[in-house]
Amino acid sequence: MGFANKADIDAVVNEMPWDARDVSKTLYQFLDRVATNHGSKPGVSFQIMSGPKDKAETLTWKQFRDQSVQAANLFRRLGVGETDVVAYMLPVCNEAALTLIGGGIAGIANPINPLLEADQIGAILRETNAKVLVTLKGFPKTDVPQKAAEAVALAPNVKHVIEVDLNRYLSGAKKLIVPLIRPKVKHTSGAQILDFTKEVGKQNTNLDFADSDGDRVAAYFHTGGTTGMPKVAQHKYSGMVYNGWLGDTLLFEPEDNIICPLPLFHVFACHVILMAMISSGAHVIFPTPQGYRGDGVFDNFWKLIERWNVTFMITVPTALSALMQRPVDADVSSLKTAFSGSSPLPIELFKRFEKATGVEVVEGYGLTEATCLVSCNPNLGAKKIGSVGIPLPYTDVKILLDTADGPKECDTNEIGEICVSNPGVFAGNTYTEAKKNDNLYHYDTHLRTGDLGRVDEDGYLFITGRAKDLIIRGGHNIDPAEIEEALAGHEAVGFVGAIGQPDAHAGEIPAAYVELVEGASVTTDELLEFAKSKISERAAHPKYMEILDELPKTAVGKVFKPDLRKSAITRIYNAALADAGVDAKVTSVVEDKQRGLVAKVQGGAADDAVTEVLGSFTRPWDRA
């Protein structure tokens, strides 16, 4: 199953309007259908350790349906109605998937990134007015339960905390040791503490309440921003079902096995993968609570593909980079395709992966505000490296310029803001805070993504930059304003500009440039330590700091970041070329109308040698 070109996408759309298709209207109907059609098949598997022979728990689709319904019944019993929120803050485990689906059946599910700080988590719980939080019971080597307790103390609206004990997944000596070394968690909020497995097990496997009449908001997903309180996007049944339907229609068969080492608080794993499994009846495998970050996952990854007879792997560029540092030491002949998202894929990484595995990487594009999927390269057709593919069925992508006379549609290959309309866009009500929806749409239908891009003559979408200057570190969105505001608080700092500098592993990492107040003296190390003390999220800590006599500025005194980006590209690329012993040097960085910033290179080295080094980065290069 798959698609080869834009004509295949058009054929799907021309066959029938989306609102006339026989698709489930509610999450329960969606789930019940897969249990009816594929009930005895493996549905969702989780293994807590990464070894190819380690214990795993597999739920058939009937078991997954039954336990999701039991979870939904529990949430209703605890007072959760259709407009009430069940938050969860969990690592990857079967309970996270059950809470997402059960929470969306009973009310509104709200996944929260456990890597956030307690005050940010508390802010999200207050913003969503969550009644229930599902999180971990005290467990060795994790601070999730402790952060959850701190966050709930900041959110008096949370009346029930339901704890998941990962010890049930262990066996042998490990299972016996955990109770002896389990850290105690101090709860001060007054919320009722319950055990997930015990309480869910008491419930009926048939709904104890009437299902929703039709479409409604069923999930809240916070964005990846790091300032204060991330924005919370609203997802409806229709958008979740649409994302699942896309995978079912274009990619997956019931016999497929998909490995997804991504977190179940992110739309990629939750909507693009889990919903597609529910729609298609395929089997998804989640390895370790930390996914790719789990102990031994990279070292054992190829063996896991062999163990589970994996046909599709879900990944991100940082994970692909780590995998390419390990030999392919298992039979991976079952693998058909690797899907990559979250940030741009360097050309050389694409080539190295194909050479090592015989499998091409398919890049796609999505965003939390659109429930997720927007475009994808054809799995059966031409993949334009650097492109995020062809807009998917029922998705209208417009490249627009915001002018004084209103939006202007761009010509082919002309760069503008990527604006999207599809069944996953909740037009007018993307965010829970109404004021954050102001000026977020063109024509009242097309979501302004904040990404800059172009569409070529074949209909392929290319992302060339970001209108809002977000730094994307390994798929994690970092708002440079937080870095700038933190450093501006130092008495020696006059002006600050934060950007994402190129990184061969993470795509970008935060870098900061500062101009000191007259007569002040401070070292870069002191500024880096100051930034760490003021910025709550570790991912946003600057990894490079430079003090300039004067920052480049616009005519009105605003820091001019394109010059900083050009400086960073020159510095990083030249260091990489020098370290590799390649006789070449970046002499300038220019703005290309179609490709964004392009490094211009001079030197006697062959193009292949330069590409071997600079192909690891996402920004392109040319000969000067």
C-alpha positions as CSV (number, residue, x, y, z in Angstrom):
1,M,0.0,0.0,0.0
2,G,1.2,3.5,-0.7
3,F,1.2,6.4,-3.1
4,A,3.6,7.5,-5.8
5,N,2.7,11.0,-6.8
6,K,0.2,13.9,-6.5
7,A,-2.1,12.2,-8.9
8,D,-2.6,9.3,-6.4
9,I,-3.5,11.9,-3.7
10,D,-5.9,13.7,-6.1
11,A,-7.6,10.3,-6.9
12,V,-8.4,9.7,-3.3
13,V,-9.9,13.2,-2.9
14,N,-11.9,12.9,-6.2
15,E,-13.3,9.6,-5.2
16,M,-15.4,11.1,-2.4
17,P,-15.7,14.2,-0.3
18,W,-14.2,13.8,3.2
19,D,-17.5,14.5,5.0
20,A,-19.2,11.8,2.9
21,R,-16.7,9.1,3.8
22,D,-17.7,6.3,6.1
23,V,-15.4,7.3,9.0
24,S,-16.0,7.0,12.7
25,K,-17.7,10.1,14.3
26,T,-16.4,9.4,17.8
27,L,-13.2,7.9,19.3
28,Y,-15.2,5.0,20.8
29,Q,-16.7,4.1,17.4
30,F,-13.2,4.3,15.9
31,L,-11.8,1.9,18.6
32,D,-14.8,-0.5,18.5
33,R,-14.4,-0.9,14.8
34,V,-10.8,-2.2,15.1
35,A,-11.8,-4.5,17.9
36,T,-14.6,-5.9,15.7
37,N,-12.5,-6.3,12.6
38,H,-9.1,-7.3,14.1
39,G,-9.8,-8.2,17.7
40,S,-7.5,-11.2,18.0
41,K,-4.6,-9.5,16.3
42,P,-1.7,-8.0,18.2
43,G,-2.4,-4.3,18.6
44,V,-0.1,-2.5,21.1
45,S,3.1,-3.9,22.5
46,F,5.5,-2.4,25.1
47,Q,8.7,-3.8,26.5
48,I,10.3,-2.0,29.4
49,M,13.9,-3.2,28.7
50,S,15.6,-2.9,25.3
51,G,17.0,-6.4,24.9
52,P,15.8,-8.4,21.9
53,K,14.7,-11.2,24.2
54,D,13.4,-9.1,27.1
55,K,9.8,-9.5,28.4
56,A,7.1,-7.6,26.6
57,E,3.4,-7.1,27.0
58,T,1.2,-7.3,24.0
59,L,-2.5,-6.2,24.0
60,T,-4.7,-7.6,21.2
61,W,-7.1,-5.1,19.7
62,K,-9.9,-6.5,21.7
63,Q,-7.9,-6.3,24.9
64,F,-6.9,-2.7,24.1
65,R,-10.5,-1.8,23.4
66,D,-11.7,-3.4,26.6
67,Q,-9.1,-1.8,28.8
68,S,-9.6,1.6,27.2
69,V,-13.3,1.4,27.9
70,Q,-12.5,0.4,31.5
71,A,-10.3,3.5,31.8
72,A,-13.1,5.7,30.3
73,N,-15.6,4.2,32.8
74,L,-13.2,4.9,35.7
75,F,-12.7,8.6,34.6
76,R,-16.5,9.0,34.4
77,R,-16.9,7.6,37.8
78,L,-14.4,10.2,39.1
79,G,-16.6,13.0,37.7
80,V,-15.1,13.5,34.2
81,G,-17.7,14.6,31.7
82,E,-17.3,15.4,28.0
83,T,-15.8,18.9,28.7
84,D,-13.6,17.8,31.6
85,V,-9.9,16.9,31.4
86,V,-7.9,13.8,32.1
87,A,-4.2,14.8,32.1
88,Y,-1.4,12.3,32.0
89,M,2.3,12.7,32.6
90,L,3.9,9.3,31.8
91,P,6.8,7.8,30.1
92,V,6.0,5.4,27.2
93,C,3.9,2.4,28.5
94,N,0.7,0.7,27.6
95,E,-1.1,2.8,30.3
96,A,-0.2,6.0,28.5
97,A,-1.9,4.7,25.3
98,L,-5.0,3.5,27.3
99,T,-5.2,6.9,29.1
100,L,-5.1,8.8,25.8
101,I,-7.9,6.8,24.3
102,G,-9.9,6.3,27.5
103,G,-9.6,9.9,28.4
104,G,-10.7,11.0,25.0
105,I,-13.8,8.7,25.2
106,A,-14.8,10.0,28.6
107,G,-13.7,13.6,28.3
108,I,-10.7,15.4,27.0
109,A,-7.2,13.7,27.2
110,N,-4.3,16.0,27.9
111,P,-0.8,14.5,27.5
112,I,2.0,16.4,29.3
113,N,5.7,16.2,28.6
114,P,7.4,14.8,31.7
115,L,10.6,16.6,30.9
116,L,9.0,20.0,31.6
117,E,9.6,21.6,35.0
118,A,7.0,21.3,37.8
119,D,5.8,24.9,37.5
120,Q,5.2,24.5,33.8
121,I,3.3,21.3,34.3
122,G,1.2,23.0,37.1
123,A,0.5,25.9,34.7
124,I,-0.8,23.4,32.0
125,L,-3.0,21.6,34.6
126,R,-4.5,25.0,35.6
127,E,-5.0,26.1,32.0
128,T,-6.8,22.9,31.1
129,N,-8.6,22.8,34.5
130,A,-7.7,19.1,34.7
131,K,-9.7,17.0,37.2
132,V,-7.6,13.9,37.0
133,L,-3.8,13.3,36.5
134,V,-2.5,9.9,35.6
135,T,1.2,9.6,36.4
136,L,3.9,7.3,37.8
137,K,4.1,5.7,41.2
138,G,7.5,6.3,42.8
139,F,10.1,4.3,40.8
140,P,13.9,4.2,40.8
141,K,15.8,6.5,38.4
142,T,12.9,8.8,37.6
143,D,11.8,12.1,39.0
144,V,8.4,12.1,37.2
145,P,6.3,11.2,40.4
146,Q,8.0,13.9,42.4
147,K,7.5,16.5,39.7
148,A,3.8,15.4,39.4
149,A,3.3,15.9,43.1
150,E,4.8,19.4,43.0
151,A,2.7,20.3,39.9
152,V,-0.5,19.1,41.5
153,A,0.2,21.2,44.6
154,L,0.1,24.2,42.2
155,A,-3.2,23.0,40.6
156,P,-6.0,22.7,43.1
157,N,-8.4,21.8,40.3
158,V,-6.8,18.3,40.2
159,K,-8.9,16.1,42.5
160,H,-7.5,12.6,41.7
161,V,-4.0,11.4,41.0
162,I,-3.9,7.9,39.5
163,E,-0.6,6.1,39.7
164,V,0.9,3.7,37.3
165,D,3.4,1.2,38.7
166,L,6.0,0.2,36.1
167,N,7.1,-2.7,38.4
168,R,4.4,-4.9,36.9
169,Y,6.4,-5.0,33.6
170,L,9.5,-6.4,35.4
171,S,10.4,-9.9,36.2
172,G,12.9,-11.8,38.3
173,A,15.3,-10.0,40.7
174,K,14.5,-6.6,39.3
175,K,10.8,-7.0,40.2
176,L,11.7,-8.0,43.8
177,I,14.2,-5.2,44.3
178,V,12.0,-2.3,43.2
179,P,9.7,-2.3,46.3
180,L,12.8,-2.3,48.5
181,I,14.4,0.8,46.9
182,R,11.2,2.6,45.7
183,P,11.5,6.3,46.5
184,K,8.6,7.7,48.5
185,V,6.6,10.6,47.0
186,K,5.2,13.3,49.3
187,H,1.8,14.5,48.2
188,T,0.6,17.7,49.8
189,S,-2.2,18.7,47.5
190,G,-5.0,16.8,49.1
191,A,-5.9,15.0,45.8
192,Q,-7.1,11.4,46.1
193,I,-4.3,8.9,45.2
194,L,-5.5,5.8,43.3
195,D,-3.8,2.8,41.7
196,F,-4.3,2.6,37.9
197,T,-4.2,-1.2,37.5
198,K,-6.4,-1.8,40.5
199,E,-9.1,0.8,39.7
200,V,-9.3,0.2,36.0
201,G,-9.6,-3.6,36.6
202,K,-12.8,-3.0,38.7
203,Q,-14.6,-1.4,35.7
204,N,-16.9,-2.9,33.1
205,T,-15.5,-3.6,29.6
206,N,-18.7,-2.0,28.1
207,L,-19.4,1.7,28.3
208,D,-21.3,2.6,31.4
209,F,-22.4,5.9,29.8
210,A,-23.8,7.1,26.5
211,D,-21.2,7.7,23.8
212,S,-20.9,11.3,22.4
213,D,-23.4,12.3,19.9
214,G,-20.7,13.2,17.3
215,D,-17.7,15.4,16.8
216,R,-16.2,17.3,19.8
217,V,-12.9,18.3,21.3
218,A,-11.3,15.2,22.7
219,A,-7.6,16.1,23.3
220,Y,-5.5,19.0,24.5
221,F,-1.8,18.9,23.3
222,H,0.6,21.6,24.5
223,T,3.0,23.0,22.1
224,G,6.8,22.7,22.4
225,G,7.4,26.3,23.5
226,T,9.6,26.8,26.6
227,T,8.4,30.2,27.8
228,G,6.3,30.3,30.9
229,M,3.2,28.3,29.9
230,P,3.2,26.5,26.5
231,K,0.1,27.1,24.4
232,V,-2.5,24.4,24.4
233,A,-4.0,23.2,21.1
234,Q,-7.4,21.6,20.9
235,H,-8.0,18.5,18.9
236,K,-11.4,17.1,17.8
237,Y,-12.5,13.6,17.1
238,S,-12.6,14.4,13.4
239,G,-8.9,15.5,13.3
240,M,-7.7,12.5,15.3
241,V,-9.7,10.1,13.1
242,Y,-8.5,11.9,10.0
243,N,-4.9,11.4,11.0
244,G,-5.5,7.7,11.6
245,W,-7.4,7.4,8.3
246,L,-4.4,8.8,6.4
247,G,-2.1,6.1,7.6
248,D,-4.7,3.4,7.0
249,T,-5.5,4.7,3.5
250,L,-2.0,5.5,2.2
251,L,0.5,3.3,4.2
252,F,-0.4,0.5,6.6
253,E,-1.9,-2.9,6.2
254,P,-3.2,-5.1,9.1
255,E,-0.2,-7.3,8.8
256,D,2.3,-4.5,9.3
257,N,4.5,-4.1,12.4
258,I,5.5,-0.6,13.3
259,I,8.2,0.3,15.8
260,C,7.7,3.7,17.4
261,P,10.3,4.7,20.0
262,L,8.8,8.2,20.4
263,P,7.0,9.7,23.4
264,L,3.2,9.3,23.9
265,F,2.9,13.0,24.8
266,H,3.7,14.0,21.2
267,V,1.3,14.2,18.3
268,F,3.6,12.1,16.1
269,A,3.3,9.0,18.2
270,C,-0.3,9.6,19.4
271,H,-2.1,10.7,16.3
272,V,0.1,9.8,13.3
273,I,1.0,6.3,14.6
274,L,-1.5,5.1,17.3
275,M,-4.5,6.5,15.5
276,A,-3.3,4.9,12.2
277,M,-2.9,1.6,14.0
278,I,-6.5,1.8,15.3
279,S,-7.7,2.6,11.8
280,S,-5.7,-0.1,10.0
281,G,-5.5,-2.9,12.6
282,A,-1.7,-2.9,12.2
283,H,0.6,-3.6,15.2
284,V,2.7,-0.9,17.0
285,I,5.7,-1.7,19.3
286,F,6.8,0.8,21.9
287,P,10.3,0.0,23.2
288,T,11.3,1.3,26.7
289,P,9.7,4.1,28.8
290,Q,12.1,6.6,27.3
291,G,11.8,5.4,23.7
292,Y,15.0,6.2,21.8
293,R,16.5,7.7,24.9
294,G,16.1,4.4,26.8
295,D,19.2,2.4,27.9
296,G,20.4,0.2,25.1
297,V,17.8,1.1,22.5
298,F,20.2,2.3,19.9
299,D,22.6,-0.6,20.5
300,N,19.7,-3.1,20.2
301,F,17.6,-1.4,17.6
302,W,18.4,-3.6,14.6
303,K,17.8,-6.7,16.8
304,L,14.4,-5.3,17.8
305,I,13.5,-4.9,14.2
306,E,14.4,-8.5,13.6
307,R,12.6,-9.7,16.8
308,W,9.3,-8.0,15.9
309,N,9.5,-8.4,12.1
310,V,9.2,-4.7,11.8
311,T,8.0,-3.3,8.4
312,F,7.9,0.4,9.3
313,M,10.2,2.4,11.7
314,I,9.2,5.8,13.0
315,T,12.1,8.1,13.7
316,V,13.6,11.6,13.8
317,P,16.9,12.9,12.4
318,T,18.7,12.8,15.7
319,A,17.8,9.1,16.2
320,L,18.9,8.3,12.6
321,S,22.2,10.0,13.3
322,A,22.8,7.9,16.4
323,L,21.7,4.7,14.6
324,M,24.2,5.3,11.8
325,Q,27.0,5.2,14.4
326,R,26.1,1.5,15.0
327,P,26.5,-1.4,12.6
328,V,23.4,-3.1,11.2
329,D,23.9,-6.3,13.2
330,A,20.6,-8.1,12.6
331,D,18.3,-9.2,9.8
332,V,16.3,-6.1,8.8
333,S,15.0,-7.5,5.5
334,S,11.4,-7.1,6.8
335,L,11.8,-3.3,6.9
336,K,10.0,-1.5,4.1
337,T,10.3,2.2,5.0
338,A,11.5,4.6,7.7
339,F,9.4,7.7,8.4
340,S,11.1,10.8,9.7
341,G,9.6,14.0,11.0
342,S,10.0,16.8,13.6
343,S,13.0,18.6,11.9
344,P,14.8,18.6,8.5
345,L,16.8,15.6,7.5
346,P,20.4,16.2,6.3
347,I,21.1,14.9,2.8
348,E,24.1,12.8,3.8
349,L,22.2,11.2,6.6
350,F,19.5,10.2,4.1
351,K,22.1,8.6,1.9
352,R,24.0,6.8,4.7
353,F,20.8,5.3,6.0
354,E,19.8,4.0,2.5
355,K,23.2,2.5,2.0
356,A,23.3,0.8,5.3
357,T,19.8,-0.6,5.3
358,G,18.6,-0.6,1.7
359,V,15.6,1.4,2.8
360,E,14.7,5.0,1.9
361,V,13.7,7.6,4.5
362,V,10.3,9.2,3.9
363,E,10.1,12.8,5.3
364,G,6.9,14.4,6.3
365,Y,5.6,17.5,7.9
366,G,3.0,18.2,10.6
367,L,2.4,20.4,13.5
368,T,0.5,20.2,16.8
369,E,-1.8,23.0,15.8
370,A,-3.1,21.0,12.8
371,T,-3.7,17.9,14.9
372,C,-0.6,16.8,13.0
373,L,-0.2,15.6,9.4
374,V,0.1,18.1,6.5
375,S,2.4,16.5,3.9
376,C,4.5,13.5,3.2
377,N,6.9,12.3,0.5
378,P,5.5,9.4,-1.5
379,N,6.6,6.0,-0.1
380,L,6.3,4.5,-3.6
381,G,7.5,7.5,-5.7
382,A,10.1,10.2,-6.0
383,K,11.4,11.5,-2.7
384,K,12.8,15.0,-3.1
385,I,15.5,15.2,-0.4
386,G,15.0,18.4,1.6
387,S,11.3,18.5,0.7
388,V,8.5,17.5,3.2
389,G,6.5,16.0,0.3
390,I,3.1,16.4,-1.2
391,P,0.1,17.8,0.7
392,L,-2.0,14.9,1.9
393,P,-5.7,14.2,0.9
394,Y,-8.1,16.9,1.8
395,T,-5.2,19.2,2.8
396,D,-5.0,22.6,1.1
397,V,-1.6,24.3,1.5
398,K,-1.3,27.9,0.5
399,I,2.0,29.9,0.4
400,L,0.9,33.4,1.4
401,L,2.5,36.8,1.9
402,D,0.9,39.0,4.5
403,T,0.5,42.4,2.8
404,A,-1.2,45.7,3.7
405,D,-4.0,44.7,1.3
406,G,-4.4,41.3,2.8
407,P,-2.9,37.9,2.1
408,K,-1.2,37.4,-1.4
409,E,-0.8,33.9,-2.8
410,C,2.7,33.2,-3.9
411,D,3.8,31.9,-7.3
412,T,5.5,28.5,-7.8
413,N,8.8,28.4,-5.9
414,E,8.1,31.8,-4.3
415,I,8.7,31.8,-0.6
416,G,6.0,32.8,1.8
417,E,4.3,31.6,5.0
418,I,2.9,28.1,4.9
419,C,-0.8,28.2,5.6
420,V,-2.9,25.0,6.0
421,S,-6.5,23.9,5.9
422,N,-7.5,20.3,6.5
423,P,-9.8,18.2,8.7
424,G,-7.2,18.4,11.5
425,V,-7.3,22.2,11.6
426,F,-9.9,23.4,14.2
427,A,-10.4,26.7,12.4
428,G,-10.8,29.7,14.8
429,N,-10.3,27.6,17.9
430,T,-6.8,26.1,17.7
431,Y,-5.8,27.2,21.2
432,T,-7.7,27.1,24.5
433,E,-6.9,30.8,25.1
434,A,-9.0,32.7,22.7
435,K,-6.6,35.7,22.4
436,K,-3.9,33.3,21.1
437,N,-6.1,32.6,18.1
438,D,-6.0,36.2,17.0
439,N,-4.4,36.7,13.5
440,L,-3.7,32.9,13.4
441,Y,-5.8,32.3,10.2
442,H,-6.0,33.6,6.7
443,Y,-9.5,33.5,5.1
444,D,-10.8,32.2,8.5
445,T,-9.8,28.7,7.3
446,H,-6.1,28.5,6.8
447,L,-3.9,28.1,9.8
448,R,-0.8,30.3,9.7
449,T,2.0,27.9,10.7
450,G,4.8,30.4,11.2
451,D,6.9,28.3,8.9
452,L,8.3,29.8,5.6
453,G,8.3,27.7,2.5
454,R,7.6,27.2,-1.1
455,V,5.8,24.7,-3.4
456,D,7.7,23.6,-6.5
457,E,6.3,22.8,-10.0
458,D,5.6,19.2,-9.0
459,G,3.6,20.1,-6.0
460,Y,6.3,19.3,-3.4
461,L,6.5,21.5,-0.3
462,F,9.8,22.8,1.0
463,I,10.4,24.5,4.3
464,T,12.9,27.3,4.1
465,G,12.8,29.0,7.4
466,R,10.6,30.0,10.3
467,A,8.7,33.2,10.5
468,K,8.9,33.3,14.3
469,D,12.6,32.4,14.6
470,L,11.9,29.2,16.6
471,I,15.0,27.1,17.3
472,I,14.3,23.4,16.5
473,R,16.6,21.3,18.6
474,G,16.1,17.6,17.7
475,G,12.4,18.3,17.0
476,H,12.0,20.4,20.2
477,N,10.7,23.9,19.6
478,I,12.6,26.5,21.6
479,D,11.5,30.1,21.7
480,P,14.6,32.3,21.5
481,A,12.8,35.0,23.4
482,E,13.2,33.0,26.7
483,I,17.0,32.9,26.2
484,E,17.1,36.6,25.3
485,E,14.9,37.6,28.3
486,A,17.0,35.6,30.7
487,L,20.4,37.0,29.6
488,A,19.0,40.6,29.4
489,G,18.5,40.3,33.1
490,H,22.3,40.3,33.7
491,E,23.5,43.7,34.7
492,A,26.4,43.6,32.2
493,V,24.3,42.8,29.2
494,G,22.9,45.5,26.9
495,F,21.6,43.6,23.9
496,V,21.0,39.9,23.2
497,G,20.3,37.8,20.1
498,A,19.5,34.1,20.4
499,I,19.5,31.8,17.3
500,G,19.7,28.2,16.4
501,Q,23.3,27.3,15.2
502,P,23.8,24.3,12.9
503,D,24.4,21.0,14.6
504,A,25.1,17.7,12.8
505,H,23.2,15.7,15.4
506,A,20.3,17.8,16.7
507,G,19.8,20.0,13.6
508,E,20.1,23.1,15.7
509,I,21.3,24.0,19.1
510,P,20.8,27.4,20.9
511,A,23.5,30.0,20.6
512,A,23.5,33.5,22.1
513,Y,25.3,36.7,21.1
514,V,25.5,39.6,23.5
515,E,26.5,43.2,23.5
516,L,27.6,44.5,26.8
517,V,26.7,47.8,28.4
518,E,29.4,50.4,28.2
519,G,32.2,49.7,30.7
520,A,30.9,46.3,31.8
521,S,33.0,43.2,32.1
522,V,31.9,39.6,32.1
523,T,33.1,36.3,30.6
524,T,31.1,34.0,28.3
525,D,31.4,31.2,30.9
526,E,29.7,33.5,33.5
527,L,27.0,34.3,31.1
528,L,26.4,30.6,30.2
529,E,26.0,29.8,33.9
530,F,23.7,32.8,34.5
531,A,21.5,31.6,31.6
532,K,21.3,28.1,33.1
533,S,20.2,29.5,36.4
534,K,17.4,31.6,34.7
535,I,16.1,29.2,32.0
536,S,13.8,26.4,33.4
537,E,14.1,24.0,30.5
538,R,17.5,22.4,29.9
539,A,16.9,22.1,26.1
540,A,16.9,25.9,25.9
541,H,20.2,26.4,27.7
542,P,22.6,28.1,25.2
543,K,25.5,25.8,24.1
544,Y,27.5,28.7,22.6
545,M,28.0,32.2,23.8
546,E,29.8,35.1,22.0
547,I,30.4,38.6,23.2
548,L,30.4,41.2,20.3
549,D,31.5,44.8,20.4
550,E,28.1,45.6,18.8
551,L,25.3,43.3,17.6
552,P,24.0,43.8,14.1
553,K,20.8,45.9,14.2
554,T,18.1,47.1,11.9
555,A,17.4,50.8,11.3
556,V,15.0,50.8,14.3
557,G,17.5,49.2,16.6
558,K,16.2,45.6,16.5
559,V,18.8,42.9,16.6
560,F,19.3,41.6,13.0
561,K,19.4,37.9,13.3
562,P,20.1,36.9,9.7
563,D,23.7,38.2,10.2
564,L,24.1,36.2,13.4
565,R,22.9,33.0,11.6
566,K,25.3,33.6,8.8
567,S,28.1,34.0,11.3
568,A,27.2,30.8,13.1
569,I,26.9,28.8,9.8
570,T,30.4,30.1,8.8
571,R,31.9,29.2,12.1
572,I,30.4,25.8,12.5
573,Y,31.0,24.7,8.8
574,N,34.6,25.9,8.8
575,A,35.3,24.1,12.1
576,A,33.8,20.9,10.7
577,L,35.8,21.2,7.4
578,A,39.0,21.9,9.4
579,D,38.5,19.0,11.8
580,A,37.9,16.6,8.8
581,G,41.1,17.9,7.1
582,V,39.2,19.0,4.1
583,D,40.8,21.8,2.0
584,A,37.8,24.0,1.8
585,K,36.4,27.1,3.6
586,V,33.1,29.0,3.8
587,T,33.8,32.5,2.5
588,S,30.2,33.8,2.7
589,V,26.6,32.9,3.4
590,V,23.9,34.2,1.1
591,E,20.1,34.3,1.1
592,D,18.7,32.2,-1.8
593,K,15.1,32.9,-2.7
594,Q,14.3,29.1,-2.9
595,R,16.7,27.5,-0.4
596,G,17.1,30.1,2.3
597,L,20.6,30.6,3.7
598,V,23.3,28.9,1.5
599,A,27.0,28.6,2.5
600,K,29.4,29.6,-0.3
601,V,32.6,27.4,-0.3
602,Q,36.0,27.9,-1.8
603,G,39.0,25.5,-1.7
604,G,40.8,22.7,-3.6
605,A,38.9,19.8,-2.0
606,A,36.6,17.8,-4.3
607,D,32.8,18.3,-4.0
608,D,32.4,14.8,-2.7
609,A,34.7,15.5,0.2
610,V,33.0,18.8,1.1
611,T,29.6,17.0,0.9
612,E,30.8,14.3,3.2
613,V,31.2,16.9,5.9
614,L,28.6,19.5,5.2
615,G,25.9,17.1,4.2
616,S,25.5,16.3,7.9
617,F,24.0,19.7,8.4
618,T,20.6,20.9,7.2
619,R,21.6,24.2,5.5
620,P,22.8,23.8,1.9
621,W,26.2,24.8,0.3
622,D,27.4,25.8,-3.1
623,R,30.8,26.7,-4.7
624,A,31.6,30.4,-4.3
